[in-house]
Amino acid sequence: MQPSADLCRIQEAFQRRRAESSPLGNVRSIAEKAATAWRAEALQAESREQRQAQVRLFRAHELDRKRLSLEQLDRGLSENPDRGCADAVSA
């Protein structure tokens, strides 16, 4: 399971707060490194989520295109010559 961009941003903010509030230098250093890593992961997650959204949109357009072509084929094979005209008016 890959973390979402929102989860990464939340973790980054958490680590930044930890770094700011800790009196120990080593805890601050580790928390800052963790925040930087969460920021990089958030950027990757945003990119991944954007690609997935584009793929979903492309697939939806392809399904619509196939559906329309099948409807046109069905109209062409109909024994009723007025069927295509009636469908166009009702849509």
Jmol script that loads the backbone (N, CA, C; Angstrom):
load data "model"
ATOM      1  N   MET A   1       0.834  -1.171   0.000  1.00  0.00           N
ATOM      2  CA  MET A   1       0.000   0.000   0.000  1.00  0.00           C
ATOM      3  C   MET A   1       0.888   1.248   0.000  1.00  0.00           C
ATOM      4  N   GLN A   2       0.571   2.149  -0.881  1.00  0.00           N
ATOM      5  CA  GLN A   2       1.353   3.371  -0.988  1.00  0.00           C
ATOM      6  C   GLN A   2       0.630   4.498  -0.252  1.00  0.00           C
ATOM      7  N   PRO A   3       1.370   5.309   0.487  1.00  0.00           N
ATOM      8  CA  PRO A   3       0.726   6.385   1.239  1.00  0.00           C
ATOM      9  C   PRO A   3       0.205   7.485   0.310  1.00  0.00           C
ATOM     10  N   SER A   4      -0.904   8.087   0.714  1.00  0.00           N
ATOM     11  CA  SER A   4      -1.456   9.190  -0.068  1.00  0.00           C
ATOM     12  C   SER A   4      -0.655  10.459   0.191  1.00  0.00           C
ATOM     13  N   ALA A   5      -0.840  11.444  -0.681  1.00  0.00           N
ATOM     14  CA  ALA A   5      -0.149  12.720  -0.516  1.00  0.00           C
ATOM     15  C   ALA A   5      -0.599  13.404   0.777  1.00  0.00           C
ATOM     16  N   ASP A   6      -1.879  13.262   1.113  1.00  0.00           N
ATOM     17  CA  ASP A   6      -2.386  13.872   2.349  1.00  0.00           C
ATOM     18  C   ASP A   6      -1.711  13.271   3.581  1.00  0.00           C
ATOM     19  N   LEU A   7      -1.590  11.955   3.605  1.00  0.00           N
ATOM     20  CA  LEU A   7      -0.930  11.302   4.737  1.00  0.00           C
ATOM     21  C   LEU A   7       0.522  11.772   4.849  1.00  0.00           C
ATOM     22  N   CYS A   8       1.201  11.880   3.732  1.00  0.00           N
ATOM     23  CA  CYS A   8       2.599  12.327   3.743  1.00  0.00           C
ATOM     24  C   CYS A   8       2.716  13.748   4.276  1.00  0.00           C
ATOM     25  N   ARG A   9       1.803  14.620   3.869  1.00  0.00           N
ATOM     26  CA  ARG A   9       1.831  16.004   4.360  1.00  0.00           C
ATOM     27  C   ARG A   9       1.566  16.062   5.863  1.00  0.00           C
ATOM     28  N   ILE A  10       0.658  15.230   6.340  1.00  0.00           N
ATOM     29  CA  ILE A  10       0.373  15.180   7.783  1.00  0.00           C
ATOM     30  C   ILE A  10       1.606  14.709   8.548  1.00  0.00           C
ATOM     31  N   GLN A  11       2.253  13.682   8.053  1.00  0.00           N
ATOM     32  CA  GLN A  11       3.453  13.160   8.708  1.00  0.00           C
ATOM     33  C   GLN A  11       4.590  14.190   8.672  1.00  0.00           C
ATOM     34  N   GLU A  12       4.702  14.894   7.550  1.00  0.00           N
ATOM     35  CA  GLU A  12       5.728  15.932   7.451  1.00  0.00           C
ATOM     36  C   GLU A  12       5.489  17.012   8.510  1.00  0.00           C
ATOM     37  N   ALA A  13       4.246  17.460   8.627  1.00  0.00           N
ATOM     38  CA  ALA A  13       3.919  18.493   9.624  1.00  0.00           C
ATOM     39  C   ALA A  13       4.189  17.992  11.041  1.00  0.00           C
ATOM     40  N   PHE A  14       3.854  16.731  11.299  1.00  0.00           N
ATOM     41  CA  PHE A  14       4.092  16.146  12.617  1.00  0.00           C
ATOM     42  C   PHE A  14       5.587  16.154  12.954  1.00  0.00           C
ATOM     43  N   GLN A  15       6.391  15.747  11.991  1.00  0.00           N
ATOM     44  CA  GLN A  15       7.840  15.697  12.222  1.00  0.00           C
ATOM     45  C   GLN A  15       8.426  17.102  12.382  1.00  0.00           C
ATOM     46  N   ARG A  16       7.901  18.057  11.646  1.00  0.00           N
ATOM     47  CA  ARG A  16       8.379  19.442  11.792  1.00  0.00           C
ATOM     48  C   ARG A  16       8.035  19.984  13.185  1.00  0.00           C
ATOM     49  N   ARG A  17       6.833  19.701  13.665  1.00  0.00           N
ATOM     50  CA  ARG A  17       6.462  20.124  15.026  1.00  0.00           C
ATOM     51  C   ARG A  17       7.346  19.445  16.061  1.00  0.00           C
ATOM     52  N   ARG A  18       7.642  18.188  15.833  1.00  0.00           N
ATOM     53  CA  ARG A  18       8.511  17.455  16.752  1.00  0.00           C
ATOM     54  C   ARG A  18       9.903  18.088  16.784  1.00  0.00           C
ATOM     55  N   ALA A  19      10.413  18.442  15.622  1.00  0.00           N
ATOM     56  CA  ALA A  19      11.747  19.068  15.552  1.00  0.00           C
ATOM     57  C   ALA A  19      11.757  20.420  16.252  1.00  0.00           C
ATOM     58  N   GLU A  20      10.680  21.176  16.091  1.00  0.00           N
ATOM     59  CA  GLU A  20      10.621  22.506  16.714  1.00  0.00           C
ATOM     60  C   GLU A  20      10.480  22.437  18.232  1.00  0.00           C
ATOM     61  N   SER A  21       9.787  21.418  18.717  1.00  0.00           N
ATOM     62  CA  SER A  21       9.488  21.379  20.146  1.00  0.00           C
ATOM     63  C   SER A  21      10.484  20.578  20.983  1.00  0.00           C
ATOM     64  N   SER A  22      11.361  19.850  20.349  1.00  0.00           N
ATOM     65  CA  SER A  22      12.278  18.996  21.104  1.00  0.00           C
ATOM     66  C   SER A  22      13.500  19.787  21.596  1.00  0.00           C
ATOM     67  N   PRO A  23      13.842  19.584  22.869  1.00  0.00           N
ATOM     68  CA  PRO A  23      15.043  20.244  23.387  1.00  0.00           C
ATOM     69  C   PRO A  23      16.330  19.484  23.025  1.00  0.00           C
ATOM     70  N   LEU A  24      16.187  18.253  22.551  1.00  0.00           N
ATOM     71  CA  LEU A  24      17.352  17.421  22.236  1.00  0.00           C
ATOM     72  C   LEU A  24      17.774  17.592  20.784  1.00  0.00           C
ATOM     73  N   GLY A  25      19.056  17.839  20.586  1.00  0.00           N
ATOM     74  CA  GLY A  25      19.584  18.070  19.248  1.00  0.00           C
ATOM     75  C   GLY A  25      19.444  16.878  18.323  1.00  0.00           C
ATOM     76  N   ASN A  26      19.696  15.683  18.845  1.00  0.00           N
ATOM     77  CA  ASN A  26      19.618  14.500  17.979  1.00  0.00           C
ATOM     78  C   ASN A  26      18.175  14.224  17.556  1.00  0.00           C
ATOM     79  N   VAL A  27      17.208  14.484  18.456  1.00  0.00           N
ATOM     80  CA  VAL A  27      15.790  14.291  18.106  1.00  0.00           C
ATOM     81  C   VAL A  27      15.397  15.313  17.033  1.00  0.00           C
ATOM     82  N   ARG A  28      15.844  16.546  17.180  1.00  0.00           N
ATOM     83  CA  ARG A  28      15.558  17.572  16.173  1.00  0.00           C
ATOM     84  C   ARG A  28      16.132  17.183  14.812  1.00  0.00           C
ATOM     85  N   SER A  29      17.374  16.714  14.825  1.00  0.00           N
ATOM     86  CA  SER A  29      18.041  16.335  13.576  1.00  0.00           C
ATOM     87  C   SER A  29      17.292  15.201  12.873  1.00  0.00           C
ATOM     88  N   ILE A  30      16.941  14.178  13.623  1.00  0.00           N
ATOM     89  CA  ILE A  30      16.234  13.034  13.035  1.00  0.00           C
ATOM     90  C   ILE A  30      14.847  13.446  12.554  1.00  0.00           C
ATOM     91  N   ALA A  31      14.145  14.268  13.333  1.00  0.00           N
ATOM     92  CA  ALA A  31      12.807  14.715  12.946  1.00  0.00           C
ATOM     93  C   ALA A  31      12.866  15.585  11.681  1.00  0.00           C
ATOM     94  N   GLU A  32      13.880  16.420  11.560  1.00  0.00           N
ATOM     95  CA  GLU A  32      14.021  17.236  10.349  1.00  0.00           C
ATOM     96  C   GLU A  32      14.299  16.368   9.127  1.00  0.00           C
ATOM     97  N   LYS A  33      15.118  15.350   9.298  1.00  0.00           N
ATOM     98  CA  LYS A  33      15.385  14.427   8.190  1.00  0.00           C
ATOM     99  C   LYS A  33      14.122  13.661   7.813  1.00  0.00           C
ATOM    100  N   ALA A  34      13.378  13.253   8.821  1.00  0.00           N
ATOM    101  CA  ALA A  34      12.131  12.539   8.551  1.00  0.00           C
ATOM    102  C   ALA A  34      11.134  13.446   7.832  1.00  0.00           C
ATOM    103  N   ALA A  35      11.047  14.701   8.247  1.00  0.00           N
ATOM    104  CA  ALA A  35      10.137  15.649   7.590  1.00  0.00           C
ATOM    105  C   ALA A  35      10.532  15.847   6.128  1.00  0.00           C
ATOM    106  N   THR A  36      11.825  15.928   5.877  1.00  0.00           N
ATOM    107  CA  THR A  36      12.305  16.079   4.506  1.00  0.00           C
ATOM    108  C   THR A  36      11.949  14.844   3.675  1.00  0.00           C
ATOM    109  N   ALA A  37      12.104  13.677   4.271  1.00  0.00           N
ATOM    110  CA  ALA A  37      11.767  12.441   3.564  1.00  0.00           C
ATOM    111  C   ALA A  37      10.263  12.367   3.285  1.00  0.00           C
ATOM    112  N   TRP A  38       9.431  12.776   4.255  1.00  0.00           N
ATOM    113  CA  TRP A  38       7.986  12.768   4.051  1.00  0.00           C
ATOM    114  C   TRP A  38       7.598  13.770   2.963  1.00  0.00           C
ATOM    115  N   ARG A  39       8.295  14.894   2.894  1.00  0.00           N
ATOM    116  CA  ARG A  39       8.015  15.880   1.838  1.00  0.00           C
ATOM    117  C   ARG A  39       8.315  15.290   0.461  1.00  0.00           C
ATOM    118  N   ALA A  40       9.439  14.607   0.334  1.00  0.00           N
ATOM    119  CA  ALA A  40       9.789  13.978  -0.945  1.00  0.00           C
ATOM    120  C   ALA A  40       8.760  12.907  -1.313  1.00  0.00           C
ATOM    121  N   GLU A  41       8.334  12.148  -0.327  1.00  0.00           N
ATOM    122  CA  GLU A  41       7.324  11.114  -0.579  1.00  0.00           C
ATOM    123  C   GLU A  41       5.995  11.744  -0.990  1.00  0.00           C
ATOM    124  N   ALA A  42       5.655  12.886  -0.390  1.00  0.00           N
ATOM    125  CA  ALA A  42       4.411  13.582  -0.750  1.00  0.00           C
ATOM    126  C   ALA A  42       4.452  14.030  -2.209  1.00  0.00           C
ATOM    127  N   LEU A  43       5.585  14.523  -2.655  1.00  0.00           N
ATOM    128  CA  LEU A  43       5.712  14.943  -4.047  1.00  0.00           C
ATOM    129  C   LEU A  43       5.541  13.748  -4.990  1.00  0.00           C
ATOM    130  N   GLN A  44       6.134  12.628  -4.622  1.00  0.00           N
ATOM    131  CA  GLN A  44       5.974  11.412  -5.430  1.00  0.00           C
ATOM    132  C   GLN A  44       4.522  10.952  -5.434  1.00  0.00           C
ATOM    133  N   ALA A  45       3.881  11.003  -4.274  1.00  0.00           N
ATOM    134  CA  ALA A  45       2.484  10.576  -4.168  1.00  0.00           C
ATOM    135  C   ALA A  45       1.572  11.478  -5.001  1.00  0.00           C
ATOM    136  N   GLU A  46       1.826  12.785  -4.983  1.00  0.00           N
ATOM    137  CA  GLU A  46       1.026  13.699  -5.798  1.00  0.00           C
ATOM    138  C   GLU A  46       1.176  13.381  -7.280  1.00  0.00           C
ATOM    139  N   SER A  47       2.388  13.107  -7.690  1.00  0.00           N
ATOM    140  CA  SER A  47       2.640  12.753  -9.080  1.00  0.00           C
ATOM    141  C   SER A  47       1.923  11.450  -9.447  1.00  0.00           C
ATOM    142  N   ARG A  48       2.017  10.472  -8.574  1.00  0.00           N
ATOM    143  CA  ARG A  48       1.368   9.178  -8.800  1.00  0.00           C
ATOM    144  C   ARG A  48      -0.150   9.340  -8.868  1.00  0.00           C
ATOM    145  N   GLU A  49      -0.727  10.112  -7.948  1.00  0.00           N
ATOM    146  CA  GLU A  49      -2.168  10.310  -7.926  1.00  0.00           C
ATOM    147  C   GLU A  49      -2.646  11.061  -9.166  1.00  0.00           C
ATOM    148  N   GLN A  50      -1.845  11.996  -9.646  1.00  0.00           N
ATOM    149  CA  GLN A  50      -2.201  12.729 -10.856  1.00  0.00           C
ATOM    150  C   GLN A  50      -2.203  11.791 -12.068  1.00  0.00           C
ATOM    151  N   ARG A  51      -1.186  10.929 -12.155  1.00  0.00           N
ATOM    152  CA  ARG A  51      -1.143   9.964 -13.266  1.00  0.00           C
ATOM    153  C   ARG A  51      -2.341   9.023 -13.206  1.00  0.00           C
ATOM    154  N   GLN A  52      -2.688   8.556 -12.004  1.00  0.00           N
ATOM    155  CA  GLN A  52      -3.825   7.654 -11.867  1.00  0.00           C
ATOM    156  C   GLN A  52      -5.125   8.337 -12.279  1.00  0.00           C
ATOM    157  N   ALA A  53      -5.276   9.617 -11.944  1.00  0.00           N
ATOM    158  CA  ALA A  53      -6.477  10.355 -12.337  1.00  0.00           C
ATOM    159  C   ALA A  53      -6.545  10.495 -13.859  1.00  0.00           C
ATOM    160  N   GLN A  54      -5.407  10.739 -14.493  1.00  0.00           N
ATOM    161  CA  GLN A  54      -5.379  10.854 -15.949  1.00  0.00           C
ATOM    162  C   GLN A  54      -5.732   9.524 -16.605  1.00  0.00           C
ATOM    163  N   VAL A  55      -5.249   8.426 -16.045  1.00  0.00           N
ATOM    164  CA  VAL A  55      -5.562   7.102 -16.592  1.00  0.00           C
ATOM    165  C   VAL A  55      -7.051   6.820 -16.451  1.00  0.00           C
ATOM    166  N   ARG A  56      -7.624   7.152 -15.278  1.00  0.00           N
ATOM    167  CA  ARG A  56      -9.060   6.933 -15.085  1.00  0.00           C
ATOM    168  C   ARG A  56      -9.879   7.754 -16.084  1.00  0.00           C
ATOM    169  N   LEU A  57      -9.484   8.993 -16.308  1.00  0.00           N
ATOM    170  CA  LEU A  57     -10.182   9.852 -17.253  1.00  0.00           C
ATOM    171  C   LEU A  57     -10.070   9.302 -18.668  1.00  0.00           C
ATOM    172  N   PHE A  58      -8.894   8.853 -19.050  1.00  0.00           N
ATOM    173  CA  PHE A  58      -8.695   8.280 -20.381  1.00  0.00           C
ATOM    174  C   PHE A  58      -9.562   7.037 -20.563  1.00  0.00           C
ATOM    175  N   ARG A  59      -9.595   6.176 -19.558  1.00  0.00           N
ATOM    176  CA  ARG A  59     -10.406   4.959 -19.652  1.00  0.00           C
ATOM    177  C   ARG A  59     -11.888   5.286 -19.742  1.00  0.00           C
ATOM    178  N   ALA A  60     -12.333   6.300 -19.017  1.00  0.00           N
ATOM    179  CA  ALA A  60     -13.739   6.701 -19.086  1.00  0.00           C
ATOM    180  C   ALA A  60     -14.083   7.198 -20.485  1.00  0.00           C
ATOM    181  N   HIS A  61     -13.177   7.984 -21.084  1.00  0.00           N
ATOM    182  CA  HIS A  61     -13.415   8.464 -22.458  1.00  0.00           C
ATOM    183  C   HIS A  61     -13.437   7.298 -23.441  1.00  0.00           C
ATOM    184  N   GLU A  62     -12.554   6.343 -23.254  1.00  0.00           N
ATOM    185  CA  GLU A  62     -12.526   5.181 -24.139  1.00  0.00           C
ATOM    186  C   GLU A  62     -13.818   4.373 -24.023  1.00  0.00           C
ATOM    187  N   LEU A  63     -14.309   4.190 -22.806  1.00  0.00           N
ATOM    188  CA  LEU A  63     -15.559   3.455 -22.625  1.00  0.00           C
ATOM    189  C   LEU A  63     -16.725   4.189 -23.275  1.00  0.00           C
ATOM    190  N   ASP A  64     -16.764   5.515 -23.146  1.00  0.00           N
ATOM    191  CA  ASP A  64     -17.814   6.292 -23.802  1.00  0.00           C
ATOM    192  C   ASP A  64     -17.726   6.167 -25.321  1.00  0.00           C
ATOM    193  N   ARG A  65     -16.512   6.238 -25.833  1.00  0.00           N
ATOM    194  CA  ARG A  65     -16.336   6.121 -27.282  1.00  0.00           C
ATOM    195  C   ARG A  65     -16.797   4.751 -27.789  1.00  0.00           C
ATOM    196  N   LYS A  66     -16.439   3.695 -27.060  1.00  0.00           N
ATOM    197  CA  LYS A  66     -16.859   2.349 -27.454  1.00  0.00           C
ATOM    198  C   LYS A  66     -18.368   2.199 -27.357  1.00  0.00           C
ATOM    199  N   ARG A  67     -18.959   2.766 -26.288  1.00  0.00           N
ATOM    200  CA  ARG A  67     -20.404   2.674 -26.116  1.00  0.00           C
ATOM    201  C   ARG A  67     -21.121   3.369 -27.267  1.00  0.00           C
ATOM    202  N   LEU A  68     -20.656   4.561 -27.642  1.00  0.00           N
ATOM    203  CA  LEU A  68     -21.278   5.293 -28.740  1.00  0.00           C
ATOM    204  C   LEU A  68     -21.129   4.557 -30.062  1.00  0.00           C
ATOM    205  N   SER A  69     -19.968   3.961 -30.296  1.00  0.00           N
ATOM    206  CA  SER A  69     -19.782   3.235 -31.555  1.00  0.00           C
ATOM    207  C   SER A  69     -20.674   1.995 -31.601  1.00  0.00           C
ATOM    208  N   LEU A  70     -20.859   1.327 -30.471  1.00  0.00           N
ATOM    209  CA  LEU A  70     -21.766   0.176 -30.440  1.00  0.00           C
ATOM    210  C   LEU A  70     -23.211   0.603 -30.632  1.00  0.00           C
ATOM    211  N   GLU A  71     -23.587   1.753 -30.080  1.00  0.00           N
ATOM    212  CA  GLU A  71     -24.945   2.253 -30.283  1.00  0.00           C
ATOM    213  C   GLU A  71     -25.176   2.580 -31.756  1.00  0.00           C
ATOM    214  N   GLN A  72     -24.188   3.188 -32.402  1.00  0.00           N
ATOM    215  CA  GLN A  72     -24.328   3.509 -33.817  1.00  0.00           C
ATOM    216  C   GLN A  72     -24.403   2.242 -34.656  1.00  0.00           C
ATOM    217  N   LEU A  73     -23.626   1.239 -34.307  1.00  0.00           N
ATOM    218  CA  LEU A  73     -23.683  -0.038 -35.007  1.00  0.00           C
ATOM    219  C   LEU A  73     -25.050  -0.672 -34.815  1.00  0.00           C
ATOM    220  N   ASP A  74     -25.576  -0.620 -33.606  1.00  0.00           N
ATOM    221  CA  ASP A  74     -26.887  -1.184 -33.311  1.00  0.00           C
ATOM    222  C   ASP A  74     -27.974  -0.483 -34.125  1.00  0.00           C
ATOM    223  N   ARG A  75     -27.881   0.839 -34.239  1.00  0.00           N
ATOM    224  CA  ARG A  75     -28.862   1.588 -35.044  1.00  0.00           C
ATOM    225  C   ARG A  75     -28.783   1.177 -36.515  1.00  0.00           C
ATOM    226  N   GLY A  76     -27.573   0.961 -36.980  1.00  0.00           N
ATOM    227  CA  GLY A  76     -27.394   0.578 -38.379  1.00  0.00           C
ATOM    228  C   GLY A  76     -27.933  -0.808 -38.676  1.00  0.00           C
ATOM    229  N   LEU A  77     -27.942  -1.686 -37.688  1.00  0.00           N
ATOM    230  CA  LEU A  77     -28.420  -3.054 -37.885  1.00  0.00           C
ATOM    231  C   LEU A  77     -29.910  -3.196 -37.612  1.00  0.00           C
ATOM    232  N   SER A  78     -30.563  -2.142 -37.178  1.00  0.00           N
ATOM    233  CA  SER A  78     -31.975  -2.205 -36.829  1.00  0.00           C
ATOM    234  C   SER A  78     -32.836  -2.390 -38.079  1.00  0.00           C
ATOM    235  N   GLU A  79     -33.927  -3.163 -37.934  1.00  0.00           N
ATOM    236  CA  GLU A  79     -34.866  -3.345 -39.035  1.00  0.00           C
ATOM    237  C   GLU A  79     -35.776  -2.131 -39.186  1.00  0.00           C
ATOM    238  N   ASN A  80     -35.838  -1.319 -38.158  1.00  0.00           N
ATOM    239  CA  ASN A  80     -36.674  -0.131 -38.179  1.00  0.00           C
ATOM    240  C   ASN A  80     -35.832   1.036 -38.691  1.00  0.00           C
ATOM    241  N   PRO A  81     -36.093   1.562 -39.879  1.00  0.00           N
ATOM    242  CA  PRO A  81     -35.245   2.634 -40.413  1.00  0.00           C
ATOM    243  C   PRO A  81     -35.396   3.949 -39.660  1.00  0.00           C
ATOM    244  N   ASP A  82     -36.476   4.142 -38.915  1.00  0.00           N
ATOM    245  CA  ASP A  82     -36.691   5.389 -38.186  1.00  0.00           C
ATOM    246  C   ASP A  82     -36.092   5.352 -36.777  1.00  0.00           C
ATOM    247  N   ARG A  83     -35.539   4.243 -36.377  1.00  0.00           N
ATOM    248  CA  ARG A  83     -35.051   4.114 -35.009  1.00  0.00           C
ATOM    249  C   ARG A  83     -33.969   5.138 -34.679  1.00  0.00           C
ATOM    250  N   GLY A  84     -33.026   5.330 -35.576  1.00  0.00           N
ATOM    251  CA  GLY A  84     -31.962   6.287 -35.344  1.00  0.00           C
ATOM    252  C   GLY A  84     -32.476   7.705 -35.170  1.00  0.00           C
ATOM    253  N   CYS A  85     -33.487   8.053 -35.942  1.00  0.00           N
ATOM    254  CA  CYS A  85     -34.070   9.397 -35.843  1.00  0.00           C
ATOM    255  C   CYS A  85     -34.774   9.570 -34.496  1.00  0.00           C
ATOM    256  N   ALA A  86     -35.498   8.556 -34.071  1.00  0.00           N
ATOM    257  CA  ALA A  86     -36.226   8.643 -32.792  1.00  0.00           C
ATOM    258  C   ALA A  86     -35.261   8.719 -31.628  1.00  0.00           C
ATOM    259  N   ASP A  87     -34.165   7.967 -31.697  1.00  0.00           N
ATOM    260  CA  ASP A  87     -33.174   8.009 -30.613  1.00  0.00           C
ATOM    261  C   ASP A  87     -32.520   9.379 -30.535  1.00  0.00           C
ATOM    262  N   ALA A  88     -32.248  10.008 -31.659  1.00  0.00           N
ATOM    263  CA  ALA A  88     -31.591  11.300 -31.667  1.00  0.00           C
ATOM    264  C   ALA A  88     -32.497  12.382 -31.068  1.00  0.00           C
ATOM    265  N   VAL A  89     -33.798  12.301 -31.314  1.00  0.00           N
ATOM    266  CA  VAL A  89     -34.739  13.290 -30.786  1.00  0.00           C
ATOM    267  C   VAL A  89     -34.926  13.112 -29.292  1.00  0.00           C
ATOM    268  N   SER A  90     -35.000  11.857 -28.806  1.00  0.00           N
ATOM    269  CA  SER A  90     -35.241  11.617 -27.371  1.00  0.00           C
ATOM    270  C   SER A  90     -34.011  11.891 -26.528  1.00  0.00           C
ATOM    271  N   ALA A  91     -32.824  11.865 -27.114  1.00  0.00           N
ATOM    272  CA  ALA A  91     -31.593  12.089 -26.350  1.00  0.00           C
ATOM    273  C   ALA A  91     -31.377  13.530 -26.173  1.00  0.00           C
TER     274      ALA A  91
END
end "model"
wireframe off; spacefill off
backbone 0.3
color backbone group
